[in-house]
Amino acid sequence: MPDRGGGPTGPRIRVGRPSRRVRTLLMTLGVLAVLGMVFTMFAGFWTDWLWYRSVDYSSVFTTTLSTKIGLFFVFGLLMAVSVGFNIWLAHRLRPPLSAMSMEQQNLDRYRMGIAPYKKWLLLGITALVGLIAGASASSQWRTWLMWVNGVSFGEKDPQFNLDVSFYAFDLPWYRFLLGFGFAAAILGLIAAALTHYLYGGLRITSPGARATAAATGHLSVLLGIFVALKAVAYWLDRYGLAVKSSDFKATDSWTGLRYVDANAYLPAKTILFCIAVICALLFFATLWRRTWQLPVIGFGLMVLSAILIGGLYPAIVQKFQVQPNEQAKEAPYVEKNLAATREAYGIDDSQVTEYPGIAETKDQAKLRDDVTDAASIRIMDPNIVSPTFQQLQQIRNYYAFPTNLDVDRYAKDGKEQDTVIGLRELNYAGIPKRNWINDHFRYTHGYGVVAAEGTTADSGGRPAFTESDLPSKGDLGTYEQRVYYGERTTTYSIVGGPQKEIDYSDDSGEKTYSYKGDSGVNLENPVNRAAYAVAFGEPQILYSGAIGEGSRILYNRTPKERVEAIAPWLTIDGDAYPAVVGGRIQWIVDAYTTTNGYPYASRTTLGDTTADSLTATNDQRAVVAQQNQVNYIRNSVKATVDAYSGEVKLYQWDTQDPVLKTWMKAFPDTVQPRSEISQDLMAHLRYPQDLFKVQRELLTRYHVKDANTFLSGSEVWQVPDDPTNKTGDAVPPYYLSMKMPDQNEQVFSLTTTFTPNGRDNLSAFMAVNADPGTQDYGKIRILKLPTSTTVSGPKQVQSQFNSQQDIAETIRLLRGGDSEVEYGNLLTVPLDGGLLYVEPVYVRGGGLKYPLLRKVLVTYGGQTAFEDTLEQALDKVFGGEGTPVEPPADDGTEEDEGTTPPPSTEQPSTVQEALEDAQKAFEAGQEALKNNDWEAYGRAQKDLEEALRKAEEAQAGGAGGARSSPRAAPSASPGSNS
């Protein structure tokens, strides 16, 4: 850029140059620093490429990388050219300089200072803004791929009659382009104004005109572009109203147009668009008029119109038209929101039926027989018995089970049964001697599946294992038992080389093994070793002698992170679960496609709606990308991860989902068709928990279809808190094989309960068919209880259990010494118009630090039982021997609700004597537990039961009433562990 009108330069000052040795040293250090940074960046890139290639998904890496690079260079170059061109043009249009004012004399110093470096300064500024803009644009790779590959939803929004794909795929990209245009216009305007000021085109204090004609024209065009972009923004804002979130009394996550949007904001945006177009034309007209008078007036009118038309007018409409008759005004728009929300979350086909909540049949014997048909009641709680699995099946300290086990279905004797299952994974904290070789070369994998029947326990309260021991054996047959990929495997391992791995240990000693799979990245190449040494910050990888021919490095080993890395456009369910499929252990991972742009569908935050009492205590169960706000979700992909080879397969589950179809266009050949799912695998797929939790949260409000009922809020439900613990978090859904009233046979289901908003009684029971092998998989059934009848909810049932005198006394005795009582899942089963509640009770007793099933609580139709086994409890309830229960009185007092049992010929003289016998029996049982004497423990439990029975008989007969009674004995507080 030639300099016209520079000034005299000052005298040059010679500065001593450093010696040749110093210059050479500095140059060498600089080159080494640059090479170090370059290799560090190369190491990250190279290891990523090697990993994606090792899992046969290199196309995901190349597509993502090429898209990011393309966006970086295109938008970085556009921004750099935009800003650079405006600086160059402003410099080109500068006037001849003359120091006629103090302002210009002060600027002379700056002009002379930058004169020798103008080209470099221009390149530096443009490069900086280009890098920032390019980096920002590259983060929009998902938006670009969805826009360029978007497919039609086949559904139109009710306001503008546009396909939903416009809002889900097109509008986000247009908004990004608009934002980029605003940034380019503003940066170009600032750069041009500063350049004009520096070279005299703009003057602040100098006499005469404040701006030259050239500067006026240049800046006016830039302002015109900005205002024109604002006009485009007003036009897009019209469509944005369909996906706009706002607070509304019916829901705090309302999305879509309301009355004020359709009748005030929408016309206001159209008017403001027209005003902005006129204002932009006035700015462009200054190229000929050379005055800012009309554009400034027009811009002022546009701002005033935005305040009056875009702000004040809608407020007036809301105040004087909507609020006086809100129900009638908002009802049409609520109906649109109801329909869109139900469709977007897949709850539009939910079947809501009235359910009495009170048993219709008085024949107790028939009801007892119906229980077996109604459900396979699971008394092994997978969230309680993990320590029991750990104690009985850990075998070695370097193995461990997950905190929460899983529920699946396996056939036994030709009949499918609910099964609690977990993998014996590697536990790094239990490695005897921690060092780099042991952590990454010797201890590399877990071993075997452990499974137990969900509906039974052995005589000692332990799980009835169907697959156990090390190596595991049982009903699952022969399969590859080594677990190199699992939920607890969070660090890298180097396998297959000269260093042997510990396979497992048995009575004959330690067995070794060398990995034979082709998973991981080969480390024979020294470049690969150097790259991983840098990427993992572990220099020993570069020179260790334990790495040699055949060595492979395994990392990204948890099922969820493998699926997320391979399909970064999916949201991953919080609960991956294992299954033995085709002679291999396969992790099954549910994945979702989501969008935030479904018109009129209310939004939800995944992390909030999927939180429950389990995620509060176990971060591993949290949904991936839990902060995502979405208003459309589909379980569109079922993924599997091989526990031995790490192979990942993605299967198209929802064949109609347009979001998945879009991503399959963007990443071809990554998702296999649904027909590729084997029958063996299909038998273990299930309805995902996180989707169910999102749907149940929406159904607390969106189970109604009438706009007036929705607006009144009279039918709002809530998910009850988990009554079995004190976290205050929502009760988790439970997998259970059961039969809803309109079903002919039991189906593997996912269930939950609802209570009225702010109350504890039951308002509805919900179940979804979770078995993909059935015709109506995914069908949601809701049993709605009448508002005129009060049916106890989970919290009230738990309180009734705890407040029953005989139950409370037994629990007090079970808690004696250093024992702890843990309540299992409170299961709800519809039965003949009523609701059957079942809850297993576990005890961690004496020296045993793991829970054993000791009692089962059952209640139905006002009768309750607390017995050693489920069968005994059911027999007592339906045999008419159960204790009738009522909700606790409001004042906290208890009434004697016990029934008079048959007289006993061995009745003790006082209740106190019976309680003393019970205490002795309990202490004997604890001592037997410490000695692992299960026979003695069984005898003690029988003695305890007999003593409690005698105490009840003594109380009923009035013996010892003046001296003592069970009520006088200390009992568990009704809310002590509910």
N, C-alpha and C positions, 0 to 999 in steps of 0.2 A: 504494500500500500504506500504510494508516494506521499511524502509529507509536504504539505503546502502551508507555509506560514509558521515554521518552527521558530526557534529562538537561538541565541548564542549559547554555546556549551561552555562549561567551566573548565579549568585546568585539569589535566590528567595527573593522577597520583600513582606512582609506581609502587607496587607492593612486592616485597620479597617472595620469591617462589620457593616452595619446599624442595628439599634435596631429592635427587633421583631415587635414592633408597626409600625414602618416605613415600614418594609418589608410587613407586612400585609396590610397596607394602599395602598402601591404601587401595590401589587398583586391584591387587590380588584379593584382599578382604572383600571388596565390593563384588568382584566376580564370584567368589565363593558364596557370599550371601545371596546373590541373585540365583546361582545354581541351586542352592539349598531350598529357596522358596519355590523355584520351578519344579524341583524334584518332589517336594512335598505336595504340590498341587497335582503333579503327575501321578504320585503314589495313590492319592485319593481316587483320581479318575481311573487309573489302571486296575486297582483292586475292585472297584465297582464293576468294571467291564468284565473282569475275570469271574466275579461271582455270578453275574447275570448269565454269562456264557455257560457256567458250570451247572446252572439249573435249567438250561435250554430255553431261557426267555430273553435272549440278547436283543430281540426286536423291541421289547419294552424299553430297554436302556437306550437303544439307538433312536427310537421314535421320540422318547422324552428329551434326550439330549439334543437332537437335531431341531426339535421344536423350540427349545429354550434358546439355542444358539441363533436360530433364525429370527425369533422375536427380539433377541438382544441386539443383533446387528441392524435389523430393519428400523426398529423404533429408536435405537441409540443414534443411528445415522440421521434419521429424520429430525430428531431433536437437535443434534449437533449442527446440521445444515440450517435449520430454522434459526437458531440463536446466532450462528456464525454469519449467516447471510444478513441478518438485521444489523449486526455490528459492522459488517463490511459496508452495507448500504448507508448507514448513518455516517460512517467515516467518509464515504464517497461524497455525500451530500453536505459536508461541512462547509461553512463559509470561509472566505479569506480572513485570517485572524489579524486583529490590530488591538494592541493593549490600550484601549481607550477608557478602561474602568479598573477599579481596584479588584473587582471580581475576576476579570480576565487576566490581570497581572498575577493573581494568586494561582490561577489555573495553569499559567505558563510553566511553572515548576514541574507539575505533573505531566504535562504534555512532553516536556523535554526529557523527563525521567524515563518515560516508556517508549520514546521514539525509537531507540535502537532495538527494542524487544517487541515491537508491535506484532510481528508475525508469530513469534513464539507465544506471546500472550493470547493472541486470537486462537491459536491451535490448542493451548492449554485450557482455555475457558470452554471451547467447544468440546474438547475431549472429556472434560470433567462432567459437563451436563449430559453428554452422550452416554458416558458410563453409567451415571445414575439412572437416566431414563431407560437404558437398555436393561439394567438389572431389575428395575421395576417391571418392565414389560415381560421379561422372561418368566417372572412368577405367575404370569397369566396364561401359562401353557394349557392348563385345563380348560379355561374359558375359550381359547382359540380352537382347541381340538373339538370341543362340544359344538362350537358355532360352525365349523367347517364340515363336521360329520353328522350334524343333527338330523334326526329323522322325525317324522310327524307323529304326534300323539294320537291323531284321529279324533281329538276332542277340541271343542272350541269354548272360549270363555264366554260367559253370558252377557258381558258388557260391550265388548268391541268385536265379538264374533271372529276372533283370531285363534289360530291353533295354539294349543298350550306350548308347543315347541318354541313359539316366538318368545314367550316369557322365560322358558327354561334355558334355551340355547342362544337365542339371538339378542335379546335385550341386555344381558350381562356384557356381551361383546361390544354392543353399541355404546353402553355406558363407559366401558373402558376407553374406547376411541374418543368419546366426548371428553373424558377426564384428561386424556393425553393432549387433546387439542387445546383445552383450557391451559394446561401447563405450558405448552409450547407458545401460546399467545401471550401469556403473562411474562414468561422468561424473555421472550423476544421483545416485548414492550419495555421491560425493565432495562435490558441490555441496550436497546436503541435509545431510550431516554438518557441513560448515563453517557453513552457515546456522544449524543447530540450536545449534552450539557458540557462535556469535557472539551469539545471542539467548537463551542460557541453557538451551536444551532439553537440551544435553549438558554435563556438568560433569566436569572431570578432578580438581581438587583441592578443590572446595567440599564442605562437609559435607552429609550426607544422600544421597539417591538420585542416582546418576550420570546418569540420563536420565529425562525426564518420560515419562508414559504415551504421550503423543502422539508424541514423538520415537521411542520404542521401536516403536510400531506402524508409523510411517512407514518407518523404516530396515529393519525386519523384512520389510516387503513388498518393498522393493528388493532385499534379500538373497535373499528367496524367488524373485524374478524371475531373479536371477543364477544361483541353483542350478538353477532350472527350465531355463534356457538351457544349463546344463552337462549336464543330463539329455538334452536334445536333441542336444548335441554328442556324448555317448556313443553315442547311437543312430545318428547319422550316421557316427561312427567305424567302426561295424560295416561299412558299405558302403565306407568309405574304405580298408579293408584290401585290397579288390580292386584298387585303383590305388596302393597304397603302395609306395614304392621302399625297397629295403634292400640291404645288402651280402650277397652269397652267394658261396660259393667257386666256383660254376659261372660266375658273371658278376658284375661290379660294378655292374650296372644292373638288377638283378632287380626285377620289379614283380609284385604279386599276393600271394595268401595262400600261406604255407608251412604245414608241419605245426603249428608252434607257434602260428601265427595262427589256424588253423581250430579247434584243440583247446584253446587257452589264452586268447589275446587275445579271440576272438569271444565265448565264454561270459562272460569277465571284463567285456567292455563291456556285455553284457546285464544282468549282475548290478549293475554300477555305475549303469546307467540306472535300475533299480528303486530302488536306494538313494538316488539323487539326487532322484527324484520324491518319495519319503517325506520326505527332508530338506526339500525345498521346501515341502511341505504343513505341516511343523512350523513353518517360518518364517511362513507365512501365518496359522497358528493363534495367533500372538502378538497378533493383533488382538483376540482375546477373552481370552487368558490373561495378557497384559501381562507376560510374563517371557521371557527369552532362554535359560533353562536347558535346555529340551529341544532347541530348534533348535541351540544351540551343541554339545550332546552329539551330535546327529545329524550336524552338519557335521564334527565331529572324527572320527566313525566313517566318514564318507564319505572323508575324506582318508586315514585309516588303511587303508580298503578299497582305495583307489586304489593305495597303496603295496604292499599285500600281494597283492591279487588282480590288479591291473593291471601290477605290476612284478615282484614276487618269484615268484609262481606261474608265469608264463611262463618265467622264467629256470630254475626247477626242472625244468619240462617239457623245455626245450631241453637241459639238462645231463644228465638221467637217463633220458629217453625217446628223444630224437632222436639225440644224439651217439653212443650205443653202436651204433645201427643206422640211421645217417643215410640210406644209399642206399635202403633199403626204405621208410622213413618219408616221404622227400621225393619219391620217384618219381611218385606220382599227381599231385602239385602241379606238378612239373616238366613232366609231359605237358601239363597245362593251359597252362602258360607257353609251351611250345614251339608248341602249336597257335595260341594267341592272337597271339604275336609274329609268326609266319609269316603269319598272315592280315592283321594290322595293317600290315605293311610290304609286302604284295603279293608275298611270296616263297614262298607256300604251294604254288604250282604249279611251283616250280623242278624241273627235270629233272636228276637226278644219275645219271651213267652211268660205269661203269668204263672206263678207257682205258689201254692197255698202256704208252704212253710210249716204245715202241721200234718202229721201222719193221717192218712185217710183210712187205713186198715187197723182194726183193733186186734186182729189175730196175731198174737205175738210170735207163735211158732212159724207162721208164714213169713213174718218180717225177718225172723232169724234166718230162714232159708234164703230170703231175697238178698241178704247182705252179700253172700258169696257171689251172686250174679251181678250185684250193683258195682262192685269194685274189688280189685286185688289190693287190699289195703297194705300199704308199705309202712312197716314199723322200723325199718332200718333207715334212719335219716342220714343222707350222704354228707350233710353239713355238720354232723356230730361225731360220726364213727371213724373219721380219719385217724385220730389218735389210736383207736383200737386196731385198725389196719396196721398202723405204724408199729405198735407194740408187738403184735402177734405175727406180722409178716414182713417187717423191715429186714430181718435176718442179720444185716450188717449196718453199722452206723453210717456208712457212706451211701446208703439208700434212703429214700424218703418218699412219702405220698403227698399229693397236693392237700391243701387245707380243706378244700371242698371237693368231695368225690362226685362222680357223675352217675346218672341213672340212665340205663339203656335196656334193651330187650334182647334176651337170648332164649333159645328153645331148650327145653329139658324134657325128656321123655315125650317128645313130639308136641309139647305145649309151651307156648311163649310165656315168659314170666319177666316181671320187672327185676332188674339186677343192678346192684350198686357196684361200680367198677372204678379201679384206679391203677395207675402204672407205678411200678417200683422204679422211680427215677433217681438219678444221681444227686447226692446231697454233698455239695462241696464242703459245707461246714463240718461234716462228719469224717472227712479224710484224716487218717491217723496222723500223718506228718505232712504239713503244708509246705510245698516248695514248687518251683516252676515246673519241674519234670512231673511230679505227682499230679499237679493241678491240670496240666495240659497234655500229658502224654500217657500217664499210667491209668488215671481214673477218667474215663472218657464217656461212659455210657451206663444207663440203668439196665435193669433186667427183669422182664416178665410182667404179666398182668395178674392182678389179684381181684377176684370178683366174689360177691356173696349174694344170696337170695335177698330180695328186698322185703319179702313178706313174712319171713320167719327168722328166729334166732335159736341157738342151741340152748340146752338146759341151764347153762351158766350165764346166759344173756349175751354171749358172744355171737358175732355174725356167723351164719351158716355158709361157709366158704364153698363155692363151686369151682374156684380156680385158686390155687395157693401153692406155697412152698417155693424153693429155689433149687433148680429151675422150676418154673411154675408148671403145674399139671392139674388136670381136672376135666371139666366138660368142654373146654374150648378146643381140644384137639391139639394138633401139631401146628406151630407157627413160629416165625422168626421173632425171638423174644428180646433181642437187644434193642435198647432205646437210646439212639444217638441224638434224637430230636424230641424235645419235650418242653413242658411249660416251665420247668425248673432249670433247664439247660441254658444259662444266660451268658456263658463265656465260651471262648474258642477252644478247640481241641485239635491236636496234630496227630494223625493216625496213619496207619499203613506203612510206616517206615521201619527202621531198624529197632526202634523202641517198642517192646511188647506192652500190650494193655492188660489190665486186670479185668478178666471177664466176670467171674464170680468165685465164691469160695464155698466149699462143702466139707464134709468130714474128712475127705482125702487130701484137703489142702487147697491152695490157691490155683485157679485155672487162668491161663493167659490166652490172649486172642490178638489177632491182627486184622484190622478192618479190611474187608474185601469188596466193599462197594465202590462206586465211581463218583460218589458225592464229593463236594468240596473242590478246592483248587490245588493243583499240583505244585509242590514247592521245590521240585528238582531244579527249576530254572533260577539262577542267581538273581536275575532281575525281579522275579516274583518275590523271592525271599527278601530282597532289599525293600521292595515296595511295602510288603506287609510289616516289616520291621519298623518302617516309618509310620505307616497307617495305624498300627496298634501300639506304637511307642514302646516296642520291645526289641532292643537290639540283639538279644540272644537268638532271635529267629534267623538272623543273618549268618551267625557263625556256629550255632550249636551242632555238636556231633550227633545229637539224637535225631536230627533231620537228615534224611538221605534218600536213596532211591525208593520210590513209591510213597513218600510222605505227602499227605494231603491235609490241608487246613479246613476245618469245619467251623462255620460261624453263622450268625443269623439263624439260630437254631430253635427258637420257640415257634410253634405253629403260626401264631398270629403275626409275628413280625415277618415271617417268610411270605405269607400271603399278602400282607400289606406292601412289602417291597416289590413283589411280582405284579401286583395290581394296585398301584397307588390311587386309583380312582374309585376304589371300593372302601366302604366303612365296615370294619370287622366287628363281629359279635364278641361280647366279653367272655363267652364260655366255649372254648374249644374242648372237645371231648374225644376220648380214644375208643376205638372199636377194632375187634379182630375180624378182618375182612380178607378172604382169599389167602389165608396163611400168612398174613402180614398184620402188624399193628398200624392202623391208619388213624391219624388225627383228623377229625371232621370239623371244619370251620365254616360257620355261616357268615355270609357277606352280603352287604346291602348296597344298592344304588340309591342315591338320594339327590334331591335338588331343593333349592330354596326359592324356586320360581314358579310354583304351581298357583295360578290365579285363584284367589278367594279362599285358599286352604290355610287354616291357621297354623302358625309355626310352633315348633317345640324344640327344646335344647336336649340333645340326646343324653348328655351327662346327667341332667336333672331327672328326666323321665325314666331312665334305666337304673337309677340308684335305689337300693333297698338295703335291708339289714345285712346282706351278704357282701355287697360291694363296699359297705362301710368298714368292714373288717378285712377285706381281701382285695387289694388293688388289682390283682391279676384278673379279676372278674369284671373290671371296668371296660366299657365299650371303647374301642379305638376311635380317635377323633371325637371324644365325648363332648367337646365344646361346640361342635357343629350345630348350627340352627338350621333345621330343615322343615319343609312342609309337604314332602313327598318321600315315601320310603317303600322299597320293595326288597324282599329276600330273593334277589335275582340270581345269586350264585351260591352253589355248594362247592366247597373246596376240600381237598384232602391233602394231607402231608404224611408221607411215609416215615414212620418212626426210625427206620433203619437207614434208608437211602436219602431221606430228605426230599424225595421227589414230590413236586407240587402239581396238582391237577385242578383246574377250574372247570366246573360244569355249569352250563346254562340251565338254571332251574325255572325261572319265570320267562317263558318264551315270548310273552307279549309285552314285556317291559321296554318302552322306547328309549329309556336312558341306557339300559344295557346294550341295546342294539346300536346306539350311538357310539359307545365305547368299544364295541366289537368292530365297528368300522374303523375307529381310530387305531386299534391294536388288533389287527386281524390275526387269526390262528392262535390266539392266546386262550380262548374259552372254547371248550369242547361242547358239542351238542348234548342235550339231555339224554338222547338215546344211548350214549356211551356209558351211562351209569349202570353198573352191574346189579343184578338182583340181590347179590350178597350185600353190596353197599347200600342199596335202597332199603334193605331191612333195618338198617341202623340210622337212617336219616330221621330227623325229627323237626318239629316246628321250633324255631329259635326263641330263646327266652327274651332277648332284648327287644325284638320286634313285638312280642306279646306284651311286654311292659309298656312300650310306647303306645300300643293300641288300647290297653286297658286304661292308661292315663287319659287318652282322648275320649274314651267311652264314658268316663265319669260325667262328661257334659254332652257328648255327641251321641248318646244312645237314644235321645229324643229326636223326632223328625218334625215336630211342630214348632214354628218360630216363636209363637207366644209363650209356650211352655219353656223354651230355651231362654227367652228374655226374662221370664219371671224368676228363674233360678230355683223353682220349687222342687225340681227333680235332679238337682246336682248331687252326685255321689262323691265318695273319696275312697282311696285305697287305704285300708286300715294299717296301723302300725303293727309290727311284729309283736305279738303278745308274749312270745317265749323268751324275749330278752329285753334289756333296758336301753337299747340304742336309740329308740324313738324313731327308727327308720321304717320304711314301708315293708310289709310282709312280702317275702319273695313268692313268685309263682311256683307251684309244685307239679312235677311230672307224676302221673298216676294213671294206671289202667282202670278205666271206669266206664259206666254207662249212663248217659243222660236219658231223661224220661222218653224222648222220641227215638232212641236208638235200641236196636235189637240185641246187641252184644257189646261187651267191653271193648273199648278202643283206647290205645295209648294217648293220653290227653295232657294238656297243660291247663292248670286251674288257678283260680283266684277268687277272692270275695270282695264285695263292696259294702260300705256302710253309708248312711246318709251323711251329708256334709255337717260336721260338728257333732255327730252322735255316734254311739257305739253299737247300736242294734244293726242287724243285717238288713241290707236293702236288696242285694242281688248276688247271685253266684254265676261265675263265668267260666266256661271251658272251651278250649279250641281242640279240634281233632289234630293231634300231633303225629299221626301215623301216615306217611306218604303212600303206604300200600293200600289205603282205603280210598273209596270214591270221593268222599267229601272232606279230604284233607284240607286243613286250613279254615274250615267252617267254624265260625264263632257262634256259640249258643249262650244266651244269657237267660237265667231264670230270675224273673223280677218278682220280689215278694210284695204282698199287699201292704200299703201304708197303714191300713187299719189294724193290722196284726203285728205285735212286737215279737220278733224272733231274735234270739241272742246272737250277737256277732262274736268274732274271735276273741276280742278282749274280754267281753262279758263271760264267755264260756270259760276262758282261762281263770277269770276271777271266781267263777262258781266252783271250779275244780279246787282252787286254793282255799276257798272259804268253807268247804265241806269239812265237818269236824273230824270224821274218821280219816279222810284223805290227808288233812293237814297234820294229824297226829302221826300217820305213817311216814309222811315226808319229813317230819321233825326227827323221827327215829332214823330214817335213812341218812339224814344229814349229821348224825352223831359222829363224834370223833373228828377226824379230819376229812370226812367224806363230803362230796359236792353232788348236788342234784342238778341235772341238766334236762330241760324240756326239749323234746324233739319237735319236728314239724307238726303243727296242728292241722290235720287233714279234714276237709269237708267233703261229704259225699251225699248227693241227693238220694233219698230213699222213700218211695211211696208217699210223696207229698211233703215229707219232712226232711230234716237235715241231720245226718249222722256225723258227729265229731269224734275223731280218734287222735290221740296224742301219746306217743311213746315217752317214757320217762327213764332217763339213764342215771347211773350213779358212778362216780369216781370214788372208790372206797379204799381206805387203809393205805397199804403200800402200793396199790395199783393206781397208776396215774393215767388210766385210760377209761373211758366210759363203757359200762356194760348195761344192757337193757334189763331193767328190774321190774318195771310196772308198765301197764297200759291203761290210759284213761279213755273212757268211752262215755258219750252222752247222746241220748236220743229221746225225743218226746217227753222231756222232763225227768227222765231216769238217767242216773249216772252210775258208773262202776269204775273201780280202781283195783285191777287184778294183776296177777303175775304174767298172764299171757293174754293175747288178743282174744283167743277163743273163750277163755274164762270170762273176760269182761263182756263180750257179746252175749254169752249165755246168761250172765247175770242181768244185763239190761233187758233182754228180750224174754227172759224167763220170769220177769215180774219181780225180781229180787233186788233190782237196782234202787238206789236212794233217790227219791224225787228231789229236784233242785229248783231253786228260784233265783233270780238275780239278787245280789246283795242289797240290803235295805239302804236307803239314802243316808241314814244316820250312822251307818257303819256297823250297827248291831247285827247279831246273827240270831236266827231262830232255830230251834231244834227241829230239823227236817228229817231225822232218821226214822225208818220204819222199824217195827218190832220184829226181830228175827225169831225163829223157832226157839223154844226153850232148850237149854243145854243141861244134860245130866251132870256135866263136870264144871258147873258154874263156880268160879272162885267166890270167896266171901266178900271181897271188895274189888272195886275197879283198880285200886292202887296196886293190889297184888298182881293183877293181870298185866298192868303196865310195867311193873318190875320184871315180870317174866319176859315181856317183850324187849325190855332194855338188855336183859341178859342174853337173849337170843341174838339181838343185833350185834352186841359186842363179840359173841362167839363167831358170828359171821364175819366180822371185820378181822378177827384173828385168823380165821381160815383163809381169808383173802391174802393176808400177809404171807401165809405159808403155802399159798397156791394149792390148798387142799380143797378141791372142788366138791368132793363128796361131803365133807364136813360142812362146807358152805351151803350146799343144798339142804342138809338137815336143819341147819340154823335158820334158813329162810322159811322152811315149813313150820318150825317152832315159832318164829316171829308172826307168821300169818295166823297160827292157832291162838297165840296170846292176844293178838289184836281182836280176833273174833270173840274171844271170851270177854275182853274188856267191853266190847259193844253189847254183848248179852247181859253183862253185869249192870251196865248203865240202863239198859232197857228194863231190867228187872228191879231197878231201884236199889240194888245192893251198894252199900258204902256211900250212899249219896251224901251223908253228913260228913263223911271223912274226906272223900276225894271223888273226882269224876274225870273222864277224859277232857271235859271242857275246862277243868281247872288246871290241867297240865298245859305247859307252854306249847303253843302251836305256831305254825308258819303264818306270817302276815299275809292277808289276801293278795297284796301287791308285791310280796317280797321277791318273787322271781317270775313275774308274769310277763 
